[in-house]
């Protein structure tokens, strides 16, 4: 009997917090086109998940952060978390100052700062990621 290897894609997502709000993007592409989600995306070859998270945040929202200011909040690997196939995500938390602005870029149709209490029903398992970030010991929420 031969082994069957599953194709797994590696991604990074960011919970970016300003005051009591989290930065969300409106997805410009399927799956979940038009729904709110965390900024994030694929980890490129030779790139760490931390570097990918900072790069994706900049590309999708214009928000620049030092990758080392981000805290790993968890790895999300539920097999059916993405309809495109098997994705494993490293999720990070970063806090930015109250003057930080954001604008849509890359595959984000729009961006918005959403109060924590309204950050529900997000695409993929991003509501779970935001909830985890909220309950971290040093959470800014």
C-alpha positions in Angstrom: 0.0 0.0 0.0 1.4 3.4 -1.0 1.2 6.5 1.1 -1.0 9.4 -0.1 0.4 12.8 0.7 -2.0 15.7 1.1 -1.2 19.1 -0.4 -1.0 21.7 2.3 -0.8 25.4 1.7 0.9 27.6 4.3 -0.6 31.1 5.1 -0.3 33.8 7.7 -3.1 36.1 9.0 -2.9 39.2 11.2 -5.2 40.5 13.9 -4.2 44.2 13.8 -5.7 46.2 16.7 -6.1 50.0 17.0 -7.8 51.1 20.2 -10.8 48.7 20.6 -11.1 48.0 16.9 -9.7 45.3 14.6 -8.6 45.9 11.0 -10.6 43.9 8.5 -10.6 43.6 4.8 -13.5 43.1 2.4 -12.4 40.2 0.2 -12.2 41.1 -3.4 -11.9 37.6 -4.7 -13.5 34.2 -4.1 -13.8 32.3 -1.9 -16.0 34.5 0.3 -15.8 37.5 -2.1 -17.4 40.5 -0.4 -17.1 39.1 3.1 -15.0 40.6 5.9 -11.8 38.8 6.8 -8.4 39.3 8.5 -5.6 40.6 6.3 -3.3 37.7 5.3 -2.2 35.3 2.6 0.3 32.8 1.4 3.8 32.4 2.8 6.2 32.8 -0.1 9.1 30.3 -0.7 12.0 31.2 1.6 9.8 33.5 3.8 8.8 33.0 7.4 5.2 33.2 8.5 6.0 36.3 10.5 7.5 38.1 7.5 4.6 37.0 5.4 2.1 38.3 7.9 3.8 41.8 7.9 4.1 41.8 4.1 0.4 40.8 3.6 -0.7 43.4 6.1 1.2 46.1 4.1 0.0 44.9 0.7 -3.7 44.6 1.7 -4.1 47.6 4.0 -1.0 49.9 3.7 -0.2 49.3 7.4 3.5 48.8 8.0 4.6 47.0 11.1 7.9 45.5 12.3 7.5 41.7 12.0 9.0 41.4 15.5 6.3 43.5 17.0 3.8 40.7 16.2 2.9 38.0 18.6 2.1 34.5 17.4 -1.4 33.7 18.7 -1.9 30.3 17.2 -1.8 27.9 14.4 -5.1 27.1 12.7 -5.2 23.8 10.8 -8.7 22.4 10.8 -8.9 20.4 7.6 -12.1 22.1 6.3 -11.3 25.7 7.2 -10.9 26.8 3.6 -13.1 25.6 0.7 -10.1 25.7 -1.7 -8.3 22.9 0.0 -6.1 22.3 3.0 -4.6 25.5 4.5 -2.6 25.9 7.7 -2.4 29.4 9.0 0.0 31.0 11.5 -2.0 33.9 13.1 -0.4 37.0 14.6 -1.5 39.8 16.8 -0.1 43.3 16.5 -1.2 46.6 18.1 -0.8 49.9 16.3 -1.2 53.4 17.5 -4.5 55.3 17.3 -3.2 57.5 14.4 -2.7 54.5 12.1 -4.7 54.7 8.9 -5.4 52.0 6.3 -6.4 51.8 2.7 -7.3 48.9 0.5 -4.7 47.3 -1.7 -3.8 44.0 -3.5 -6.8 41.7 -3.3 -8.7 43.7 -0.7 -11.8 45.5 -2.1 -12.0 47.7 1.0 -10.7 48.0 4.6 -12.3 49.0 7.8 -11.7 49.2 11.5 -14.4 47.2 13.2 -15.2 47.4 16.9 -14.4 44.1 18.6 -18.1 43.4 19.5 -19.0 43.6 15.8 -16.2 41.3 14.5 -18.4 38.3 14.0 -19.4 36.2 11.0 -16.0 36.7 9.3 -14.8 34.6 6.4 -13.1 31.3 7.0 -12.4 30.8 10.7 -11.3 34.4 11.3 -13.9 35.0 14.0 -12.2 32.2 16.0 -8.8 33.8 15.4 -10.1 37.2 16.7 -11.6 35.5 19.7 -8.4 33.8 20.5 -6.5 37.1 20.2 -9.0 38.8 22.5 -8.3 36.3 25.3 -4.6 36.4 25.1 -3.0 37.4 28.4 -1.6 40.6 26.9 -4.5 41.3 24.6 -5.2 45.0 24.0 -9.0 44.3 23.8 
